[in-house]
Amino acid sequence: MKNLFILFLFFTPFGLFAQEPVTQSEDGKSLIVQLKKHIAFFDADSVRISTEMFNDSLATLKYFMSSRNVEDTTVFLLTRKFSKNYRECIGERLPDLEVEDLAGNKLTVGKNKNISLIVFWNIYCPPCIKELKILDALKDEYPETDIFAITGNSRDTIRSFMQKHNFRWENIHLIPDCSYEEKYPLFKEIQIAPFSVIVDRNLVIKDVFVAEGMRRMLTVLDSLDKEFE
């Protein structure tokens, strides 16, 4: 059974579905799922389906796959691929947004810096966590940029997560209990993470990044930051 999972995971992009029980192999060419005692498969409408139906659906290339451990069960879920080209949002203006960070401070996106990077993430997304660790470490390289990490995870969940992993992330505004679907209806169809948006002081979208790694993001940040030197 384990060989079956590694086989179909091989053809699925890691960054699009990585969750807590999924790890990448040493050669980087396949993924390994840490299976629990039981296994369950669900379609995009959260209806339980058979292994065969699950694999047949993946073969259509119309779905992403995610997985997570729930007590003694490893759950595999299908998510429909988004059809919207989010780069079409570039040039649009986001609505004003006042948020509350992990410490309870009231913040307004776009108020204090010329550039704001908004990262939508959750604690079950290893690529998101890696991205935020890098952004925190590189913050001094981008003095004109404010970084907001928005998640629907609760305040207590984020605090426990930070304490467990000894993360500080002092250069990032952590925004818990925040549904981007409500705050930013423009992005209500987001199904994957990390999903990041760069806006200027007027909240006009300068670029969008959808689970694509950080090289292009850092290049864009470097270019924008230099404009305000």
FENGIDA-V203289 format. One line per field, one symbol per residue. phi: phi as a letter, one per 30 degrees, with the letter a starting at -180 (. if undefined). Layout:
BEGIN
phi=???
END
This chain:
BEGIN
phi=.ddddddddeccedddbebedcbcdddicabbcddcdcbbbbddcicdbdedddddddddicbccbbacbhcbcccbcbdddcddddddejdcddebcbbdddjddbcdidcbdbbccccbadccedddddddddddceddbdcccccccbdddeddddddddechdchdcbddcdhbdddddbeecdcdbbbdbbbcbcdciddcabbchbicededdddddddddcd
END
